[in-house]
Amino acid sequence: MAEPLRIGIAGLGTVGAAVARVLSEKAAELTRQCGRGIVVAAVSARHRERERGIDLGTAQWFDDPADMAAKAGIDVFVELIGGEEGAARTSVRTALEAGRHVVTANKALLARHGVGLAEIAEKRGVLLNYEAAVAGGIPVIKTMREAMAGNSVSRVFGILNGTCNYILTRMEAEGLTFDACLNDAQQLGYAEADPTFDIEGHDTAHKLAILSSLAFGHRIAADDIYMEGISNISQADIRAAAELGYRIKLLGVAQRTDSGVEQRVHPTMVPTASVIAQVHGVTNAVAIETDILGELLLSGPGAGGNATASAVVGDIADIAKSRPGFQHGPVFGRPARELVAYRKARMRRHAGGYFIRLTVQDRLGVFAAIAKRMADNEISLESIVQRAADAEAQKTVILVTHETTEAAVRKAVDGITKDGHLLDKPQVIRIERAD
Ligand code: HSE
């Protein structure tokens, strides 16, 4: 049997500890599958003494992960530290430059520096595997990188953040507050160290940036993503959505248009009957639409130690199975030097339906003024509903538009605001076509 694959794990938090546990518990099966053992030869974490409930055997300890990347006798550096700069970036770069394979779950690092790191990996002839970076345990990277050659992607979209989906699901099903749901997501180990990364959409944007590059072959452009989080979604929106036959999800969408590629992250109304609307809790889902394949939907656990560890261990096993002359292909599905510049489609040109919720004074002419602003901007309405609001002398007006543009909606809502009838900030939520 071949020599065992020697790995070094940097970061022993929820995911790192789960990876060590899975490698130990499944050692015999992994050895059979890979034709060689996988040995944790080195580890690095911030707190050496912390009790993690895992046996690290004779693994060599390093206080500094970059030191481990440079000096440990390892074939694979497994980066589970997180963060786009600092120790994660330095140590991954060091490992690649030292000619070691890298496995990482770090979406922020890849979204920011992925192309540069891919260039180093490809030059050194080593693998940079990152299945766990997008949608937790769902094998979407392998699918897009290895199984879809020749397909032209028109749209990739999905629920890419378990924490947000968990919060929205529980707010809808149990009428709970946003804060209570977020607290539970943190206890369950779904949320990022800084949960604003989840709820304000950054985490989804990092993942979308990677998927968009794989889908459309452009250099990663995380800074060009339009982004809105879910922190201003209220029970009023959730209830109105349900009445109108929609459910609210935080979606990441990358879509080819005539003027470039749209990349956007925002709360989205999806039809209640659509498949993506049935994705609940921490589950993630990714839909990919292509010319040859048609529509593919992958769904599964998107966050948490075991789901993420499953993807990390799969990446490590791929390396264990690879032999000289039999390795997987380039990091982003095509050589990094072949990735084209990102051509951004402007958000104001986005076309789609919109949900608009307004809290207005209960006064003669308000309804007519709103309708006029819509007509002036050539926005055709699918429905317009007026309801009693929470306080007296207030009304809630809910509009659902037919397909229009972002620019028209922004102009109409600005006009309504200037008319002076609004008693609260207008709420605008985009509607996404989904089957
Ligand atoms: N905080 C992330 C989520 C973890 O909630 O989906 C997985 O990237």
Residues whose N, C-alpha, C, O or C-beta is under 5 A from the ligand:
A	BS01	HSE	L160 N161 G162 T163 Y190 A191 E192 D198 G302 A303
